[in-house]
Amino acid sequence: MAVVRFHLVSTLSPSAVLDVLTDFGPSRAESWPTIDAEHFVLHGRGENWAEVTEGTASAWERARYEWQPGGDTVTITTLDSKLFGAGGGWEFTMTPEGEGTRVDVELVRRPATVKGKMLASLLPLAAPGSLRKSFAKPLRAA
């Protein structure tokens, strides 16, 4: 199992960050550099949850997003993945900071393949910087 933690600071308010993280409309693949349109499927959605498949041909996952409207946390549980087993996922916690929001991110990966095990061993070293960079544009972070 690999665990990665990092944070970034967004110019958006906490509620706006929540809106970006839980916007599953047709522009999602355009907003997030790690999602392509061919690997984005909204399987179902309720008031405080969504189940989606998203990613790219090389790294996709089916996940369940859960949040509370007006809340400060989005939890994403991996249900299936090309590289990682079920049960890991993401947690985004938003805290007001100055004019924007501090977003604390925790990623947990449970490798299911040999390639996934190799990738998981590199995640703690490589992931914080590359993930922070990929989240910068959609979350309007520096």
C-alpha positions as a Markdown table, in Angstrom:
| # | Residue | x | y | z |
|---|---|---|---|---|
| 1 | Met | 0.0 | 0.0 | 0.0 |
| 2 | Ala | 1.3 | 3.5 | -0.9 |
| 3 | Val | 0.1 | 6.7 | 0.9 |
| 4 | Val | 0.8 | 10.1 | -0.5 |
| 5 | Arg | 0.0 | 13.4 | 1.3 |
| 6 | Phe | 0.4 | 16.9 | 0.0 |
| 7 | His | -1.5 | 20.2 | 0.0 |
| 8 | Leu | -2.0 | 23.2 | -2.3 |
| 9 | Val | -3.6 | 26.6 | -1.9 |
| 10 | Ser | -6.4 | 27.6 | -4.2 |
| 11 | Thr | -7.7 | 31.0 | -5.0 |
| 12 | Leu | -11.2 | 29.5 | -4.9 |
| 13 | Ser | -13.5 | 29.5 | -1.8 |
| 14 | Pro | -14.0 | 26.1 | -0.1 |
| 15 | Ser | -17.4 | 25.8 | -1.6 |
| 16 | Ala | -16.1 | 26.6 | -5.1 |
| 17 | Val | -13.4 | 23.9 | -4.6 |
| 18 | Leu | -16.1 | 21.4 | -3.6 |
| 19 | Asp | -18.1 | 22.4 | -6.8 |
| 20 | Val | -15.0 | 21.8 | -9.0 |
| 21 | Leu | -14.3 | 18.4 | -7.4 |
| 22 | Thr | -17.9 | 17.3 | -7.7 |
| 23 | Asp | -18.7 | 18.7 | -11.2 |
| 24 | Phe | -19.4 | 15.6 | -13.3 |
| 25 | Gly | -20.7 | 17.5 | -16.4 |
| 26 | Pro | -19.5 | 17.1 | -19.9 |
| 27 | Ser | -16.6 | 19.6 | -19.5 |
| 28 | Arg | -14.9 | 17.5 | -16.7 |
| 29 | Ala | -12.5 | 15.9 | -19.2 |
| 30 | Glu | -11.6 | 19.3 | -20.5 |
| 31 | Ser | -11.0 | 20.7 | -17.0 |
| 32 | Trp | -8.8 | 17.9 | -15.6 |
| 33 | Pro | -5.6 | 17.0 | -17.5 |
| 34 | Thr | -5.7 | 13.4 | -16.1 |
| 35 | Ile | -9.1 | 12.6 | -17.6 |
| 36 | Asp | -9.8 | 12.1 | -21.3 |
| 37 | Ala | -13.3 | 12.0 | -22.8 |
| 38 | Glu | -13.0 | 8.3 | -23.9 |
| 39 | His | -12.4 | 7.3 | -20.3 |
| 40 | Phe | -15.1 | 9.3 | -18.5 |
| 41 | Val | -18.4 | 7.7 | -17.7 |
| 42 | Leu | -20.9 | 8.9 | -15.1 |
| 43 | His | -22.5 | 5.7 | -13.9 |
| 44 | Gly | -24.8 | 7.3 | -11.3 |
| 45 | Arg | -25.3 | 10.4 | -9.2 |
| 46 | Gly | -27.2 | 11.5 | -6.1 |
| 47 | Glu | -27.3 | 14.6 | -3.9 |
| 48 | Asn | -24.0 | 13.7 | -2.1 |
| 49 | Trp | -22.4 | 11.0 | -4.2 |
| 50 | Ala | -21.4 | 10.0 | -7.7 |
| 51 | Glu | -20.0 | 6.9 | -9.3 |
| 52 | Val | -17.7 | 7.5 | -12.2 |
| 53 | Thr | -15.0 | 5.9 | -14.4 |
| 54 | Glu | -12.3 | 8.4 | -15.3 |
| 55 | Gly | -8.7 | 8.6 | -16.3 |
| 56 | Thr | -6.9 | 7.7 | -19.5 |
| 57 | Ala | -6.1 | 4.5 | -21.4 |
| 58 | Ser | -3.0 | 3.9 | -19.3 |
| 59 | Ala | -4.5 | 4.7 | -15.9 |
| 60 | Trp | -8.2 | 4.7 | -15.3 |
| 61 | Glu | -10.3 | 4.0 | -12.3 |
| 62 | Arg | -13.9 | 3.5 | -11.3 |
| 63 | Ala | -14.6 | 5.3 | -8.1 |
| 64 | Arg | -17.4 | 6.4 | -5.8 |
| 65 | Tyr | -17.3 | 10.1 | -4.7 |
| 66 | Glu | -19.0 | 11.1 | -1.5 |
| 67 | Trp | -19.4 | 14.6 | 0.1 |
| 68 | Gln | -21.8 | 16.6 | 2.1 |
| 69 | Pro | -23.3 | 19.7 | 0.4 |
| 70 | Gly | -21.6 | 22.6 | 2.0 |
| 71 | Gly | -19.1 | 20.3 | 3.6 |
| 72 | Asp | -15.3 | 20.4 | 3.7 |
| 73 | Thr | -14.3 | 16.9 | 2.6 |
| 74 | Val | -14.7 | 14.9 | -0.6 |
| 75 | Thr | -13.9 | 11.2 | -0.3 |
| 76 | Ile | -13.2 | 9.1 | -3.4 |
| 77 | Thr | -13.1 | 5.3 | -3.0 |
| 78 | Thr | -11.6 | 3.2 | -5.7 |
| 79 | Leu | -13.9 | 0.4 | -6.8 |
| 80 | Asp | -11.9 | -0.9 | -9.8 |
| 81 | Ser | -8.7 | 0.3 | -11.5 |
| 82 | Lys | -6.4 | -0.7 | -14.3 |
| 83 | Leu | -3.4 | -0.6 | -11.9 |
| 84 | Phe | -4.6 | -0.6 | -8.4 |
| 85 | Gly | -7.0 | -2.7 | -6.3 |
| 86 | Ala | -10.2 | -1.7 | -4.8 |
| 87 | Gly | -10.4 | 0.1 | -1.4 |
| 88 | Gly | -7.8 | 2.8 | -1.8 |
| 89 | Gly | -8.7 | 6.3 | -3.0 |
| 90 | Trp | -8.5 | 10.0 | -2.4 |
| 91 | Glu | -9.5 | 12.4 | 0.3 |
| 92 | Phe | -9.7 | 16.1 | -0.3 |
| 93 | Thr | -10.2 | 18.4 | 2.7 |
| 94 | Met | -10.8 | 22.1 | 2.2 |
| 95 | Thr | -9.9 | 24.7 | 4.8 |
| 96 | Pro | -10.4 | 28.5 | 4.4 |
| 97 | Glu | -7.0 | 30.2 | 4.1 |
| 98 | Gly | -6.6 | 33.9 | 3.5 |
| 99 | Glu | -8.6 | 34.8 | 0.4 |
| 100 | Gly | -8.8 | 31.2 | -0.8 |
| 101 | Thr | -8.6 | 27.6 | 0.4 |
| 102 | Arg | -6.0 | 25.2 | 1.6 |
| 103 | Val | -6.7 | 21.8 | 0.0 |
| 104 | Asp | -5.1 | 18.8 | 1.8 |
| 105 | Val | -5.0 | 15.7 | -0.3 |
| 106 | Glu | -4.4 | 12.1 | 0.8 |
| 107 | Leu | -4.0 | 9.4 | -1.8 |
| 108 | Val | -4.0 | 5.7 | -0.8 |
| 109 | Arg | -3.2 | 3.1 | -3.5 |
| 110 | Arg | -3.4 | -0.7 | -3.1 |
| 111 | Pro | -1.5 | -2.2 | -6.0 |
| 112 | Ala | -3.3 | -5.1 | -7.9 |
| 113 | Thr | -0.7 | -5.7 | -10.6 |
| 114 | Val | 3.0 | -6.0 | -10.9 |
| 115 | Lys | 3.0 | -2.7 | -12.8 |
| 116 | Gly | 0.9 | -1.2 | -10.0 |
| 117 | Lys | 3.3 | -2.4 | -7.3 |
| 118 | Met | 6.2 | -0.8 | -9.1 |
| 119 | Leu | 4.3 | 2.4 | -9.6 |
| 120 | Ala | 3.1 | 2.4 | -6.0 |
| 121 | Ser | 6.7 | 2.2 | -4.8 |
| 122 | Leu | 7.5 | 5.4 | -6.7 |
| 123 | Leu | 4.4 | 7.4 | -5.7 |
| 124 | Pro | 5.7 | 8.8 | -2.4 |
| 125 | Leu | 8.6 | 10.4 | -4.3 |
| 126 | Ala | 7.1 | 11.5 | -7.6 |
| 127 | Ala | 3.4 | 11.9 | -6.9 |
| 128 | Pro | 3.2 | 15.1 | -4.7 |
| 129 | Gly | 4.8 | 17.4 | -7.3 |
| 130 | Ser | 3.1 | 15.9 | -10.4 |
| 131 | Leu | -0.3 | 15.7 | -8.7 |
| 132 | Arg | -0.1 | 19.2 | -7.4 |
| 133 | Lys | 0.7 | 20.4 | -10.9 |
| 134 | Ser | -2.2 | 18.5 | -12.5 |
| 135 | Phe | -4.6 | 19.9 | -9.9 |
| 136 | Ala | -3.3 | 23.5 | -10.2 |
| 137 | Lys | -5.4 | 24.6 | -13.2 |
| 138 | Pro | -8.8 | 23.1 | -12.3 |
| 139 | Leu | -8.5 | 24.2 | -8.6 |
| 140 | Arg | -6.8 | 27.5 | -9.5 |
| 141 | Ala | -3.8 | 26.9 | -7.3 |
| 142 | Ala | -0.4 | 28.4 | -7.4 |
